[in-house]
């Protein structure tokens, strides 16, 4: 379990915004934390599932609503469970972690 304090990161309290956390996730590629609404957060592994063996991390694009693989160009919809867009080479979504958010403490719990 990862315990993440969102209080110092004001941008993550805004809907349709995201932040990256380094040195976590598969091969330490990091995770993406995405704010879907005032009290709903999604967390994804940054590793592109199409390039799992090469361990290629995705990058944020288009106002933080998408993540894109720099190798294959697959684009993942962060508000839609990390699923790739229709035109993406990848057919698998980003690995999603379960999250629980406590609005009183501004603590986000991320579970494997």
Backbone as CSV, one residue per row, in Angstrom:
resi,resn,N_x,N_y,N_z,CA_x,CA_y,CA_z,C_x,C_y,C_z
1,UNK,0.846,-1.173,0.000,0.000,0.000,0.000,0.894,1.239,0.000
2,UNK,0.507,2.220,-0.783,1.191,3.506,-0.839,0.262,4.527,-0.208
3,UNK,0.791,5.334,0.679,0.021,6.416,1.292,0.569,7.708,0.717
4,UNK,-0.306,8.478,0.071,0.123,9.673,-0.653,-0.643,10.876,-0.136
5,UNK,0.058,11.858,0.390,-0.568,13.077,0.910,-0.765,14.067,-0.238
6,UNK,-2.013,14.368,-0.569,-2.314,15.283,-1.670,-2.333,16.748,-1.258
7,UNK,-2.304,17.029,0.046,-2.402,18.415,0.524,-1.362,19.344,-0.095
8,UNK,-0.082,18.966,-0.186,0.897,19.904,-0.761,0.826,20.040,-2.280
9,UNK,0.036,19.191,-2.941,-0.040,19.226,-4.404,-1.394,19.796,-4.808
10,UNK,-1.501,21.091,-4.862,-2.763,21.758,-5.156,-3.320,21.373,-6.524
11,UNK,-2.451,21.113,-7.497,-2.930,20.785,-8.840,-3.735,19.496,-8.863
12,UNK,-3.494,18.594,-7.917,-4.225,17.330,-7.908,-5.608,17.442,-7.299
13,UNK,-5.969,18.605,-6.833,-7.336,18.801,-6.354,-8.231,19.297,-7.494
14,UNK,-7.649,19.542,-8.652,-8.399,19.995,-9.817,-8.818,18.800,-10.665
15,UNK,-10.063,18.778,-11.063,-10.569,17.696,-11.910,-9.823,17.674,-13.231
16,UNK,-9.621,16.475,-13.770,-8.905,16.247,-15.033,-7.464,16.732,-14.970
17,UNK,-6.819,16.464,-13.873,-5.409,16.793,-13.726,-4.696,15.551,-13.237
18,UNK,-3.382,15.503,-13.421,-2.640,14.330,-13.012,-1.270,14.722,-12.503
19,UNK,-0.639,13.780,-11.818,0.737,13.940,-11.355,1.424,12.593,-11.496
20,UNK,2.716,12.638,-11.677,3.501,11.415,-11.740,4.275,11.232,-10.456
21,UNK,4.439,9.988,-10.064,5.222,9.662,-8.879,6.312,8.702,-9.339
22,UNK,7.563,9.125,-9.214,8.690,8.332,-9.691,9.023,7.197,-8.731
23,UNK,9.823,6.273,-9.213,10.396,5.173,-8.434,9.357,4.237,-7.835
24,UNK,8.209,4.120,-8.448,7.190,3.162,-8.036,6.726,2.423,-9.283
25,UNK,5.875,1.441,-9.117,5.331,0.722,-10.252,6.324,-0.245,-10.859
26,UNK,5.931,-0.839,-11.971,6.740,-1.842,-12.648,8.079,-1.255,-13.072
27,UNK,9.133,-1.912,-12.714,10.497,-1.525,-13.111,10.834,-0.085,-12.702
28,UNK,10.153,0.422,-11.669,10.345,1.797,-11.172,10.072,2.863,-12.234
29,UNK,9.172,2.572,-13.175,8.792,3.561,-14.190,7.881,4.642,-13.633
30,UNK,7.353,4.426,-12.436,6.493,5.418,-11.813,5.026,5.080,-11.961
31,UNK,4.205,5.881,-11.303,2.759,5.746,-11.420,2.175,7.114,-11.763
32,UNK,0.978,7.087,-12.323,0.231,8.295,-12.635,-0.943,8.351,-11.667
33,UNK,-1.132,9.490,-11.036,-2.314,9.721,-10.211,-3.174,10.730,-10.955
34,UNK,-4.416,10.343,-11.228,-5.320,11.164,-12.026,-6.538,11.545,-11.194
35,UNK,-6.860,12.838,-11.141,-8.029,13.333,-10.413,-9.215,13.361,-11.378
36,UNK,-10.162,12.453,-11.181,-11.328,12.362,-12.049,-12.450,13.291,-11.593
37,UNK,-12.566,13.490,-10.297,-13.543,14.411,-9.727,-13.020,14.837,-8.363
38,UNK,-13.778,15.653,-7.680,-13.338,16.216,-6.402,-12.888,15.158,-5.396
39,UNK,-13.497,14.000,-5.446,-13.147,12.962,-4.475,-12.898,11.595,-5.113
40,UNK,-12.597,11.560,-6.408,-12.324,10.303,-7.104,-10.974,10.383,-7.809
41,UNK,-10.094,9.468,-7.445,-8.748,9.430,-8.006,-8.481,8.058,-8.605
42,UNK,-7.750,8.045,-9.712,-7.298,6.806,-10.336,-5.777,6.786,-10.274
43,UNK,-5.209,5.603,-10.154,-3.753,5.451,-10.154,-3.393,4.355,-11.154
44,UNK,-2.403,4.643,-11.995,-1.980,3.722,-13.043,-0.465,3.548,-13.021
45,UNK,-0.027,2.361,-13.411,1.395,2.143,-13.658,1.740,2.857,-14.961
46,UNK,2.892,3.501,-15.013,3.285,4.252,-16.214,3.827,3.367,-17.329
47,UNK,4.036,2.088,-17.081,4.621,1.213,-18.093,3.598,0.878,-19.175
48,UNK,3.965,1.090,-20.430,3.089,0.771,-21.556,2.914,-0.749,-21.621
49,UNK,1.667,-1.250,-21.562,1.469,-2.702,-21.607,1.890,-3.332,-22.931
50,UNK,1.942,-2.550,-24.000,2.377,-3.065,-25.296,3.889,-3.293,-25.318
51,UNK,4.602,-2.551,-24.486,6.068,-2.651,-24.422,6.533,-3.073,-23.035
52,UNK,5.855,-4.019,-22.466,6.164,-4.464,-21.109,7.599,-5.001,-21.018
53,UNK,8.019,-5.799,-21.989,9.374,-6.369,-21.955,10.459,-5.302,-22.057
54,UNK,10.171,-4.235,-22.815,11.155,-3.158,-22.965,11.042,-2.130,-21.851
55,UNK,9.968,-2.205,-21.064,9.748,-1.316,-19.917,9.732,0.159,-20.324
56,UNK,8.867,0.496,-21.292,8.749,1.870,-21.791,7.668,2.604,-20.993
57,UNK,8.016,3.712,-20.314,6.993,4.472,-19.581,6.221,5.422,-20.497
58,UNK,4.921,5.558,-20.224,4.087,6.509,-20.963,4.322,7.916,-20.414
59,UNK,3.945,8.907,-21.213,4.102,10.311,-20.843,2.747,11.008,-20.930
60,UNK,2.548,12.028,-20.105,1.272,12.747,-20.143,1.199,13.654,-21.365
61,UNK,-0.016,13.743,-21.930,-0.262,14.598,-23.096,-1.663,15.201,-23.001
62,UNK,-1.919,16.196,-23.801,-3.248,16.779,-23.995,-3.951,17.131,-22.687
63,UNK,-3.400,18.112,-22.003,-3.992,18.620,-20.763,-4.180,17.546,-19.699
64,UNK,-3.278,16.596,-19.653,-3.243,15.571,-18.601,-4.412,14.599,-18.633
65,UNK,-5.188,14.560,-19.682,-6.305,13.617,-19.766,-5.897,12.320,-20.443
66,UNK,-4.730,12.308,-21.056,-4.228,11.145,-21.776,-2.775,10.890,-21.393
67,UNK,-2.344,9.656,-21.610,-0.939,9.293,-21.503,-0.569,8.599,-22.805
68,UNK,0.628,8.870,-23.304,1.036,8.330,-24.601,2.363,7.602,-24.486
69,UNK,2.455,6.480,-25.186,3.711,5.740,-25.255,4.592,6.390,-26.318
70,UNK,5.818,6.809,-25.953,6.688,7.448,-26.946,7.220,6.466,-27.991
71,UNK,7.107,5.173,-27.722,7.616,4.156,-28.641,6.592,3.755,-29.700
72,UNK,5.386,3.378,-29.284,4.387,2.882,-30.247,3.285,3.900,-30.548
73,UNK,3.220,4.980,-29.769,2.221,6.011,-30.008,0.844,5.688,-29.450
74,UNK,0.706,4.579,-28.721,-0.586,4.263,-28.114,-0.971,5.350,-27.123
75,UNK,-2.236,5.743,-27.163,-2.736,6.796,-26.282,-3.765,6.190,-25.336
76,UNK,-3.567,6.428,-24.034,-4.412,5.854,-22.998,-5.272,6.947,-22.368
77,UNK,-6.557,6.638,-22.184,-7.527,7.581,-21.634,-7.540,7.443,-20.114
78,UNK,-7.039,8.445,-19.412,-6.892,8.347,-17.965,-8.222,8.373,-17.232
79,UNK,-9.233,9.011,-17.773,-10.543,9.066,-17.130,-11.362,7.803,-17.418
80,UNK,-10.885,6.988,-18.333,-11.627,5.814,-18.779,-10.847,4.537,-18.456
81,UNK,-10.491,4.387,-17.197,-9.803,3.197,-16.689,-8.496,2.876,-17.407
82,UNK,-7.886,3.886,-18.023,-6.600,3.694,-18.677,-6.657,2.928,-19.984
83,UNK,-7.868,2.802,-20.564,-7.996,2.059,-21.819,-7.384,2.843,-22.976
84,UNK,-6.800,2.125,-23.952,-6.239,2.807,-25.120,-7.355,3.305,-26.050
85,UNK,-7.044,4.327,-26.811,-7.984,4.826,-27.813,-8.080,3.808,-28.959
86,UNK,-9.099,3.948,-29.799,-9.333,3.010,-30.901,-8.151,2.871,-31.847
87,UNK,-7.450,3.951,-32.098,-6.365,3.935,-33.078,-5.027,3.486,-32.486
88,UNK,-5.002,3.125,-31.218,-3.763,2.698,-30.577,-3.381,1.281,-30.989
89,UNK,-2.086,1.028,-31.024,-1.579,-0.308,-31.298,-1.899,-1.231,-30.121
90,UNK,-1.747,-0.724,-28.911,-2.018,-1.508,-27.706,-3.513,-1.788,-27.581
91,UNK,-3.838,-2.987,-27.168,-5.229,-3.368,-26.932,-5.527,-3.502,-25.440
92,UNK,-4.488,-3.369,-24.608,-4.637,-3.531,-23.158,-4.566,-2.179,-22.460
93,UNK,-5.340,-2.009,-21.392,-5.270,-0.745,-20.630,-4.015,-0.701,-19.759
94,UNK,-3.696,0.481,-19.279,-2.637,0.619,-18.284,-3.034,-0.159,-17.037
95,UNK,-2.059,-0.673,-16.323,-2.341,-1.371,-15.059,-2.888,-0.348,-14.083
96,UNK,-4.095,-0.630,-13.588,-4.735,0.299,-12.656,-4.649,-0.249,-11.236
97,UNK,-4.372,0.643,-10.306,-4.344,0.298,-8.895,-5.644,0.773,-8.251
98,UNK,-6.064,0.110,-7.188,-7.232,0.563,-6.433,-6.830,1.772,-5.603
99,UNK,-7.757,2.693,-5.411,-7.485,3.883,-4.601,-8.629,4.128,-3.627
100,UNK,-8.285,4.719,-2.509,-9.249,5.204,-1.526,-8.776,6.579,-1.104
101,UNK,-9.692,7.544,-1.130,-9.331,8.920,-0.788,-10.110,9.377,0.443
102,UNK,-9.386,9.983,1.390,-10.010,10.566,2.577,-9.963,12.087,2.420
103,UNK,-11.099,12.746,2.118,-11.099,14.192,1.884,-10.780,15.010,3.133
104,UNK,-10.994,14.452,4.312,-10.694,15.185,5.543,-9.192,15.338,5.770
105,UNK,-8.445,14.283,5.474,-6.994,14.311,5.674,-6.240,14.604,4.382
106,UNK,-6.955,14.540,3.256,-6.360,14.679,1.918,-5.301,13.602,1.656
107,UNK,-5.562,12.419,2.205,-4.661,11.282,2.002,-5.279,10.338,0.975
108,UNK,-4.468,9.954,-0.016,-4.870,8.989,-1.019,-4.126,7.684,-0.742
109,UNK,-4.870,6.613,-0.608,-4.300,5.293,-0.395,-4.325,4.566,-1.734
110,UNK,-3.185,4.004,-2.133,-3.065,3.287,-3.393,-2.690,1.845,-3.080
111,UNK,-3.503,0.922,-3.586,-3.330,-0.501,-3.297,-2.982,-1.262,-4.574
112,UNK,-2.156,-2.275,-4.419,-1.808,-3.140,-5.546,-2.917,-4.119,-5.822
